[in-house]
Amino acid sequence: MKRPIIAIDGPAAAGKSTVAKKVAEKLGYIYIDTGAMYRAVAWKALKENVPITDHARITALANRMDIRFEKTNGEQRVIVDGEDVTEEIRTPEASRLSSAVSAIKGVRKRLAELQRKIGETGGVVMEGRDIGTVIFPNAEVKVFLTASAEERARRRAGQLREIGIDADVAEVAREISERDLRDSSRSEAPLKQAPDAVLIETDSLSIDEVVEKIIALHNERLASQTADPGSTT
């Protein structure tokens, strides 16, 4: 029996990456950070001084990039063309540009192909903004993770400080609001909750509580598949 695909969508700084990693660890599944893939393209464009408005060159860049995820000392690292860029792609500039990069049709096409190839056999936890709506619309488990803008700003500022970047919560909140608008209004795969996704608001929940909710959804799905092996919905 195919193991489920778990699709976790939601806005910036909703806790998707942290939650998805823990869910994958507990289930023994592969964790795919799609946001890191777009950040990697944005980082590469910055490094090579490719203007964000030059969609053709950025698409060509994405098409020739080798993006991989590797485990080192129990931690998942992002490798681009043989270089570990895990920290570099989390800078405010790369984060800001990744939203614009993700709206480029050619880039989305290239990264969607990679994401589907990785996840097609199941047993994956994939998070992003269009996993349950575009990448895997037939995912067995779909979750839309969100939190208030204030809570998301506080979390993101804390993440930046952990990697040595001074961050003002008010400024981070402004950037998050701008990104929410860009992500939800873009023409290519806008951020939205899939009709069959379970909404989880995380303001008053701990990470472990969110993880357990998603694992419970996963286990319910497995139980229904076992009861009805012919079911595909």
C-alpha angles and dihedrals in degrees: 000000000000114000114238128263110231112207117195117186132173146121128297117298094008089131097257097139096047093046095043092051092052093046090051092048093050094047097038090240131142115263116218116192102199092177089061089056092057091043088053091055090047091049091050091050090051091048093051094040094240110162113242088230092061097088094171094057094043090050090050088049092053092047093058098039121107108215118183139165118223133181114231119178089341093308124110113235131193114232121193118186089337095311124113105233099164094126098033094060091055096065116118091247094053090045092051094048094045090072091056091044091052090058092060109104096213093050092049090050093052096045093042089057091052093046094050092048091053095046104036095098093053130231092104137122109210125181133188139097104290105026097113094037104040116002098045109006088164095052111145094226122035126182131178108204120196145154137182117288090245094054093046091051091051092050095047092048088053092051091051092049090052090062093045101263116133108230133186112211094217092052091046089050090054092050091048092051090051091049092048089055093048094046095047096043102042117116095227113072099325120207110268139138115263111238091242097042120113112237115225118184108200105191094104098029130089120230091253092052091053091047092052092050091054093045089051089054089049093050091048089053092050090049091052091049091051091049092047110023092179094058117112098174 
